[in-house]
C-alpha cells in the first residue's frame, strides 16, 4: 500500500464520497470459527469505458484489483489490513461516507477478539447491519439476526462428549 500526499488524500476522499462505497457484509463460510465472515470492502465503480482510470487508481493505491461486471468496472480493496490503512488515512477527509469509515475501522479493530468471543462477533454483526443501513444496499442475504439464529442452532446441535465414567458404566 502506497503512502499518499495531502492532495492525493483529498482527491481520494472525494472520489470515495462520490463514486465509491465502503461496504461491510456477512458471508457464510463453513471454515470460519462462527461459520460467517465479516467482509470489508472499499469499492469505486465506473463505466467500463473508464476501466483505465480504475487501473491507474489501483497502481496509485498499490493494492486491490479491478473487475468487470455488466456495463461497469469496479476497483475493489478487500484485504483487511489495506482497508484499515486506506480508511485510516482517508477518514478525516471524508464527508458523505465518514460514518461508514468509522464503523468499518471499529470492526477491524475488534475483529481479532471476535474469534474468541461469540458475543463480540455478534456485536460486530450488528455494526455490519448499521453500515448497511447507511449505504444504499439493494439486497442482503445475511444479517446479524440470521447469524444469531444460526449460532443458536449450532449450539443446540452440539453432540455431548462421552466421559470415561459413562463409557465404563455402559451408558
C-alpha positions as CSV (number, residue, x, y, z in Angstrom):
1,X,0.0,0.0,0.0
2,X,1.4,3.3,-1.0
3,X,1.8,6.5,1.1
4,X,-0.4,9.4,0.0
5,X,0.3,13.1,-0.3
6,X,-2.3,15.5,1.3
7,X,-3.6,16.4,-2.2
8,X,-4.0,12.7,-3.0
9,X,-5.9,12.1,0.2
10,X,-8.3,14.9,-0.6
11,X,-8.9,13.6,-4.1
12,X,-9.3,10.0,-3.0
13,X,-11.8,11.1,-0.3
14,X,-13.8,13.0,-2.8
15,X,-13.7,10.0,-5.2
16,X,-14.9,7.6,-2.4
17,X,-17.6,10.1,-1.3
18,X,-18.9,10.4,-4.9
19,X,-18.3,7.2,-6.8
20,X,-17.2,4.9,-4.0
21,X,-18.6,2.6,-1.4
22,X,-17.5,1.4,2.0
23,X,-19.1,-1.9,2.5
24,X,-19.5,-4.4,5.4
25,X,-21.0,-7.8,4.6
26,X,-21.7,-11.0,6.3
27,X,-20.7,-14.0,4.2
28,X,-21.4,-17.7,5.0
29,X,-18.1,-19.5,5.5
30,X,-18.2,-23.0,7.0
31,X,-14.4,-22.9,7.5
32,X,-14.6,-19.9,9.9
33,X,-14.9,-20.1,13.7
34,X,-18.5,-18.8,13.7
35,X,-19.3,-20.1,10.2
36,X,-19.6,-16.5,8.9
37,X,-17.0,-14.0,7.7
38,X,-17.2,-10.2,8.1
39,X,-16.0,-9.0,4.7
40,X,-15.0,-5.3,4.4
41,X,-14.6,-3.6,1.1
42,X,-13.8,-0.2,-0.3
43,X,-15.0,0.0,-3.9
44,X,-15.1,2.5,-6.7
45,X,-17.3,1.9,-9.7
46,X,-17.1,3.4,-13.2
47,X,-18.5,2.6,-16.7
48,X,-16.4,0.0,-18.5
49,X,-15.1,2.7,-20.9
50,X,-13.3,4.2,-17.9
51,X,-11.7,1.0,-16.6
52,X,-8.3,2.5,-17.5
53,X,-9.0,5.1,-14.7
54,X,-9.6,2.3,-12.1
55,X,-6.4,0.5,-13.2
56,X,-4.5,3.8,-12.6
57,X,-6.2,4.1,-9.3
58,X,-5.1,0.6,-8.4
59,X,-1.5,1.5,-9.2
60,X,-1.7,4.7,-7.3
61,X,-3.0,3.0,-4.2
62,X,-0.7,0.0,-4.6
63,X,-3.3,-2.7,-3.7
64,X,-6.7,-4.1,-4.7
65,X,-8.0,-5.3,-8.0
66,X,-10.2,-4.3,-10.9
67,X,-13.0,-6.4,-12.2
68,X,-15.7,-6.1,-14.8
69,X,-19.4,-6.7,-14.3
70,X,-22.3,-5.9,-16.7
71,X,-21.7,-2.4,-18.0
72,X,-19.3,-1.2,-15.3
73,X,-15.9,-1.9,-13.8
74,X,-15.1,-1.9,-10.1
75,X,-11.9,-1.2,-8.2
76,X,-12.0,-3.3,-5.1
77,X,-9.9,-3.2,-2.0
78,X,-10.7,-6.1,0.4
79,X,-7.5,-7.1,2.3
80,X,-8.4,-6.1,5.8
81,X,-5.0,-4.5,6.6
82,X,-5.1,-2.4,3.4
83,X,-8.8,-1.4,4.0
84,X,-7.8,-0.3,7.5
85,X,-4.7,1.7,6.4
86,X,-6.6,3.3,3.5
87,X,-9.7,4.3,5.6
88,X,-7.5,5.5,8.5
89,X,-5.7,7.9,6.1
90,X,-9.0,9.0,4.3
91,X,-11.3,9.2,7.3
92,X,-10.6,12.8,8.3
93,X,-11.3,13.9,4.7
94,X,-14.5,12.0,4.1
95,X,-17.8,13.8,4.3
96,X,-20.6,11.5,3.0
97,X,-19.1,8.2,4.0
98,X,-17.3,9.2,7.2
99,X,-19.8,7.2,9.4
100,X,-19.3,4.1,7.3
101,X,-15.5,4.5,7.5
102,X,-15.6,5.0,11.3
103,X,-17.8,1.8,11.7
104,X,-15.6,-0.3,9.4
105,X,-12.5,0.9,11.3
106,X,-14.2,-0.1,14.6
107,X,-15.0,-3.6,13.1
108,X,-11.4,-4.1,12.0
109,X,-10.0,-3.1,15.4
110,X,-12.3,-5.6,17.2
111,X,-12.0,-8.4,14.7
112,X,-9.2,-10.3,16.4
113,X,-11.2,-10.5,19.7
114,X,-14.3,-11.7,17.8
115,X,-12.6,-15.0,17.0
116,X,-12.6,-15.9,20.7
117,X,-16.0,-14.5,21.7
118,X,-19.3,-15.2,20.1
119,X,-20.8,-12.2,21.9
120,X,-18.2,-9.8,20.4
121,X,-18.7,-11.4,16.9
122,X,-22.5,-10.8,17.2
123,X,-21.9,-7.2,18.3
124,X,-19.8,-6.7,15.2
125,X,-22.5,-8.3,13.0
126,X,-24.8,-5.6,14.4
127,X,-22.3,-3.0,13.4
128,X,-22.2,-4.6,9.9
129,X,-26.0,-4.1,9.8
130,X,-25.6,-0.5,10.8
131,X,-23.1,0.1,7.9
132,X,-25.7,-1.4,5.5
133,X,-28.4,1.0,6.7
134,X,-26.0,3.9,5.9
135,X,-25.5,2.6,2.4
136,X,-28.0,2.1,-0.5
137,X,-27.8,-1.6,-0.1
138,X,-30.2,-3.4,-2.5
139,X,-30.1,-6.9,-1.2
140,X,-28.6,-8.6,1.8
141,X,-28.5,-12.4,2.2
142,X,-27.3,-12.4,5.8
143,X,-28.0,-10.1,8.8
144,X,-27.0,-10.1,12.4
145,X,-30.3,-11.7,13.2
146,X,-29.7,-14.6,10.8
147,X,-26.2,-15.1,12.2
148,X,-27.5,-15.1,15.8
149,X,-30.2,-17.7,14.9
150,X,-27.6,-19.9,13.1
151,X,-25.2,-19.7,16.1
152,X,-28.0,-20.6,18.5
153,X,-28.9,-23.5,16.2
154,X,-25.3,-24.7,16.2
155,X,-25.2,-24.6,20.0
156,X,-28.3,-26.8,20.2
157,X,-26.8,-29.3,17.8
158,X,-23.7,-29.9,19.9
159,X,-23.2,-33.6,20.5
160,X,-22.3,-34.3,24.1
161,X,-18.8,-35.7,24.7
162,X,-18.8,-39.1,26.2
163,X,-16.9,-39.2,29.5
164,X,-14.9,-42.2,30.7
165,X,-17.4,-42.9,33.5
166,X,-20.3,-43.1,31.1
167,X,-18.2,-45.5,28.9
168,X,-17.3,-47.7,31.8
169,X,-20.8,-47.9,33.2
170,X,-22.3,-49.0,29.8
171,X,-24.5,-45.8,29.4
